[in-house]
Amino acid sequence: MSDHAGRRRAAAHPDGFTPTGTIASADDRRRVVIATVVGTTVEWYDFFIYAFAAATVFAALFFEPMGKEFAQIVSFFTVGVSFLFRPLGAFLAGHFGDKLGRRPMLVLTLLLMGGATTLVGLLPTHAAIGVWAPILLILLRVVQGISAGGEWGGAVLMAVEHAPKHKRGLFGASPQIGVPIGLLLASMMLALMAQIAPGDAFLEWGWRVPFLLSLVLIGVGYWVRRTVSESPVFTEIAERKEETRMPIVQLLRHHAPLVLIAALVFAGNNAVGYMTTGGYMQRYATATPGPIELDTSAVFWVVALSGVTWLISTWFAGWISDRIGRRNTYIAGWVLQLLGVFLLFPVTNIGTVASLAIALVVLTIGLGLTYGPQAALYAELFPASIRFSGVSISYAIGAILGGAFSPMIAQAIFQATNSTAGITWYLAGMTVIGLIATLLLRDRSGIPLGPDHEAEQAVSPIHGLARA
């Protein structure tokens, strides 16, 4: 690094050069937190609004010629299609994020997701343009998947790499809470539109409003993210000319076992979380004929409430992980998540709106504790020069192993057994897998995150596993 760059950083902060880079002022930190929260909220609002619409209107509007039952299956399939393209988004965003910077990828993924969502809201139905309607719908969902695969890694690194060392967990929780906020907004919008435009009106035009609202959210998110400076860690790497030419090759050559273990950590959380974010609990609670047949609008409001408790527990988990460590926070979270899994269906099956609310609120406490520390945990596992690739690909693989097919698996188990007991044991098994993967990782919350972190990686952070 040049003397000029070193003097500039030292002057920008009273402590001079720090292991995680330096931020000029508290205002810079505040902008980073706001940018990551707003951006990920927009991304996941867009992602969830599609999943919920697929459960309610897309079968009739885009796949009706396939027959009622098969049309609904295909509609749910389009939700899962996006997961198959997340690794592509992770590879692309990781590669260019490690070479060109974190911020450009954040802006690009936001525009891709928001643009695709807005176009879904404008898309003619099968009755208007025939087979092109479902084809275009699936293509737009693919774009959403690519965007989601690249979004998370960039948001995480902008938050964690700007953070002081003793607040990485708290800063890292800022992109994490975008998921429950997105869930909250998506559920509220659908609940409101179901009341404003009930019945045929919702099918004709009401469902489009939440999608078109994304255009406004894009503008806000774009403006906020453009005001944030590049990650100080990437800036230092660029000044030292230490960018890795082929970051993904280096990642898979030297850290493939670590990527898999990190992915399993997320899979344990994601499989359980997608019981609501993937729409399964909404469909289970409202299906007619069905086990409990609750009112659709009421169920969406309950899911919105669970988004609030998920948000609080996620934020708390990031904060407490800076004090007791990432692993200890995760371990407590896995225990509480397991408790929530075993209570989920017995309490839901009481058959009231209140019982559903209790079941989902309890579940989200454990979900938050196993999600809040993830940003800091992932960032601390990988060297700075390949970190974007590492966190993005681990996240994308974890999403496929966890949430991509968990609603489908749950539905298949229920149809085969006419019981929720098998679903409970499936979710419990995924939770235990997440716990085991966590125990295989060392708590590295005290290590540097800058280029000197390369030296820290001489030994893999997986217990008993030397790096190749």
N, C-alpha and C positions, 0 to 999 in steps of 0.2 A: 504494500500500500504506500502511496506517496506521502511525504511529510505534510504536504498541504491538506490531504484528506484526513490524516491523523489529527492535525491541529484543529481542523474544522469540527471533527467529532468530539474532541476533548473540550472544545469551547461550548459545544451544544449542551453539555450535561456536566453538573458539578463533580460527578464521579469519574469523568473522562470516559475512556473506552471500556465498555462492559462486554461480558461474554455473549450477550444476545444483541449486540448493536446498541445504538443510543437514539433516543427520541428527543427532539428539541424541547418539547414542553408538554404540560399536562393536556393542553388542547389537542396536540397530535394524538396522544393516547385515546382521548375521548372520540376523536374522529375515526380512529381505527375500530374501536368497539362499535360505534354507531354504524359504520360502513359494513362490518361483517354481520351484525344483527339484521340490518335492513336487507342486505343482499341475500342472505340465506333464507330469510323469511319469504321474500319474493319467490325465490327458487322453489321452496317447498310448498308454498301456497299453490303455485302453478302445478306442481307435481301431484299434490293430493287432490286438487279440484278435479283433475282428470280421473283419478281412481274412483272418486265418489260418483262422478257422472257416469262412469262405466257401469256402476252398480245400479243406476236408476234409469237412465234414458238412452244410452248409446245402442243397446240391443234393438230397441224399437225404431230408432232413427237411422241407423247405419247398417244393421245386419238382419233386418226383419225377414228378407227373403229366405234366410237359412232355416226358418222355423223358430218358434218361440224359445224352446229349451236350448237348442244348439246356438242360437243367436246370443244368448246370455253367456254361454261358455266362451264363445269367441270374443265377446266384449271384455270379459275378465282376462282372456289371453293377451289382449292388446296392452293391458296394464303391465303384465309380466314381460312383454317384449322389451320394454325400456331397460330392464335390468341386464338383458343380454348385451346391450350396447354401452353399458356403463364402463366396462373395462376399456373399450375403444376411447371413450372420452377421457378416462384416467390416463391412458398411455399418451394421448395427444397433448392434453393439458400438462401432464407431468413432464414430458419431454421438453416442450416449449417453455413451461414455467421454470424449469431448471436452467434453461439456456437464455431466455429473454426476460424473465422476471415474473413475479407473482401477480402484480397488478394488472398487466394486460390480459392475462387469462381470466381474472375475476370479471373484468368488464365484458369480455367476449362471451363467457358462459351465461352471464346475466341476460345479455341481449338474445342469445340463442333460445334460452328457456322462455323468456317473456314473449318473444316473437312467435314461437311455435304455439304457445298457449292462446295468444290473441287470435291467431289464424284458426285454431279449433273453434273459437267462438263465432267466427265468420263462415265456417265451412258449410256448404250446402249439404243437405241430407241425401240419402239414397233415392228418395222420391223425386228429387230435383235433377241429379246428375248421374244416377245409376251407380255402377260398380266403382266409378272414380271416387265416390264419397268415402267408402271404407278404406280404399287404397291410400288416399290422401290423409285420412285420420291416422292410419298406422305409421305412415312416413313422419308425420308431425310428432307422434309418440316416440319414434326412434330418435328424433332430434332432441326431445326432452331427456331421453336416457343418456345421450352423449353429453349433454350439458350437465346433468346431475353427476355424471362420473367425474367431470373435471372441476365442478364448482367447489366441492367440499375441501379438497386439498389446498386450493388457493386461499380460501377464506381462513382455514385453520392456520396456515403459515403466516399470513398477514397479521393475525391476532397474536400468535405465540411468539413469532420472531420480533415483534415490536415490544413484547412485554418485558418488564424487569424479571430477573431470574426467580424471585420469590413470589411472583404473581402470574406465572405461566398458566397454572390451572384456572385461575379466575378469568384471565384474558381469553384462554382457550374455550371457556364455556360460552363466550359471546356468539360464535357461529353455531354452537350446539343448540342454543335456545331458539334459533331460527326455525328449527323443526317443530317444536311444540307450538310456537307462535303461528307458523304456517298452518298447522293442524287446527288451531283455534280459529283462525280467520276463515279457512276453507269451510269448516263446519258451521260457523256462524252465518256465512254468506248463503250456504245452501238452506239452512234453517229459515232464514229470512225470506229467501225467494220462494220456498215451499209455502210460506204463509201469504206472501204478496201475490204470487201467481200459482194458485193451487190447481191440481188436476191437469186438464188439457193445456191450460195456459203455461204451466211449467214445462210441459213437453214441447210446446210450440216455440216459446221464446224465453221463458224464465231461466232455463239452464244456461243460456248464453251469457247472461249478465256477469256472473262470476268470472268467466273467461275473459270477457272484454275489459273488466276492471284491471286485469293484468297490465294493460297498456299504461295506465296511470302509475301503477307500482313500478314498472320498468323505468319510467322517467325519474321517479324519486330515487330508486336504487342506483341508476346510472350517475345521476348528479352527485350522490353521496360518495360513491366509490371513486369517481374521478378526482375528488378532493383529497384523497389519501395518498401519502408518499409511498414509494416502493419500500419493501422490506429492507431494514438496515443490514440484515445478514446477507441477502442477495446482493445488495449494493457493495458490501465489502468483498464478496466473492468476485464480482465483476471488476472491481478496482484492482484486485490481486491477479486478475485474469486466471481464475481457478475454476471457471465453469467446466463441467464435464462434457466432453464432446458427444458421447452416447450414454446419457444417464440411465436409461432403462437397461441397457446391456450390463452396465456396472452393477446396477441394483440386483438383477437376477443372477449374475455371476457370483456375487459376494454375500447377498442377503436373502436368497430365496426362502430358506427355512424361517427366517424372521418375518418375512411377508406373510407366509402361511399362518404362523402362530398369531400374528397381529390380526389377520383376517378372521380367525376363529374367535378372538375376543369380541369383535364386532358382531359376528354371526349370532353369538349367544344373546346379545341384546336385540338385534334386528329381527330375529325370528319371532320374538315375543311382542316387540313393538308393532309389527305389521298386523297384529290381530285387530288393531284399530286403524292405523295409518293405511293399511291395505284394504280396509272396508269389511273385514270378516265379521267383527262384532256388530257392526251396524246392520249387516244383512241378517245375521243370526237373530238379532233382537227384533227385527221388523218383518221378517219373512211371514207370508200368509199363504197357505197354512204353515205354521212354524211352532217352535217350542213355547214362545212367550208373546209374540205378536204385539209389540209395543208401537206407539205412534211414531211415525218417521221423524217428524219435526222435533219431538221430545228427545228422541235418541240422539239427533245431531246436537242438540243443546247439551246433553250429557257428555258427549264426546268433546265438545268445546270446553266444558268444565274440567275434564281430565287433562286437556291441553294446558290449562292454567297450573294444575298441580305438577304436571310433568315439567313445565317451565321452571317452577320454583325449585324442585328437587334437582334439576339439571344445573341450575346456577349455583345452588348450595354445594353440590358435588365438586364443581370446579374450585370453589373457594376453599372447602375443607381439604381438598387434595393437596393444596399448597402447605397445609399444616400437618397432616398425618401421612402424606404420601399417596401416590396414585394407586399402588397395589392395595393398600389397606382400605381405601375408599371403594375400590372395585369389589373387594371381598365382602365388605358390608353390604354393598349393592346387590351382589349375587344372592346373598342370603335373603334379603328383603324381596328380590325379584322372584325367588323360588316360592316364598310365602304367597306373594301375589298371584303366581301361576296356580297354586293349589286352591286358592280362594275364588279365582276368576269365575268359573262356571257354576260351582255350588251356590255362590251368592247371586250371580246373574239369574240363575234358574228359579229364584224366589218369584221372579216374574213381575216386578214393579220397576218403575223408573228410578226410584230411590235405591233399590238394591243394585241395579246396573251402575248407578253413579258410584256407590260404595266400592263395588268390584273394580271399576276402572281407576278410581282415585288411588286405591291401595296398590294396584299394579304399577301405576306411573311413578310411585315413590321409588321403587326398586329400579325401574327403567331409567329414571333420571340419574341415579347414583352410578349406574353402569354406562352412562352416556356422557355425563358432564366432564369427566377427566380424560375422555378419549383424545381430544385434540392435543393436549399437552403430552399425553402418553405417546401417541404416534410421532409427534414432532421430535421427541427426545430419543426415539429409537434409531433414527437414520442420520447419516452425515449430511451436512448442509448442502453439498453440491448435488446430491441425488434425493433430497428430502421430499420435494414435490412429487416426484415419481413414486417414492416409497409410500407416503401416506395415501396418495390417490389410489394406487393399485391395491394396497391392502384393504382400503375401504370398499372399493368396487368388488373385489373377490368376496369380502365378508358379506356384502349386500346380496350377492347371488347365493351364497351358501346359507344365508339366514332368511331375509325377508322376501326374496323373489318368489318363492314357491310356498311359503308358510300358509297363506290363506287357502291355496289350492289343496295343500296336504291336509289342513284342518277339515276342509269340506269333504275330502275323500274319506277321511277317517270317520266323520260323522255319518256319511251316507252308508258306509260299509257296516257300521256297528250300531247306528241309531243311538249313540251315546257320546258324551263329551269326555269320558274318562280317558280314552286314547289320546285325545288332543292334549289333555293335561300332561300326560306322561311324555308326549312328544316335546312340548314346550319346556318341561322340566329337564329333559335330556339335553336340549340345546343350552339351557341355563348352566347345567353342570359342565358342558363342553367349554363354555365361556370362562367358567371358574378355573378349570384345569389349565386353559391357555394363559390366563392371567398369572397363575402360579409359576408358569414356566418363564415368565419375564421378570427381569430385575427392575426394581424401582430406581430410575435414573434421573429423578427430578432435581438433583443438585448439579448435573453436569453442564458444561458450556453448550451453547447452541450455535456458536459462530464457526468459522472455518477450523478453529483449533479442535472442534469436536471430531474432526477426521481422526486425530490421534487416539481419541477415546474408543474408536471402533476396532481397535486391534483385536479385541476379544468380543465375540457376539454377546449381546445382552440377553441371550437365552441361557438359562442355567445349564451348565454341563455340556454346552454345544460350542466347540471352537469354530471360529470362522474359517471357511475354506481359503 
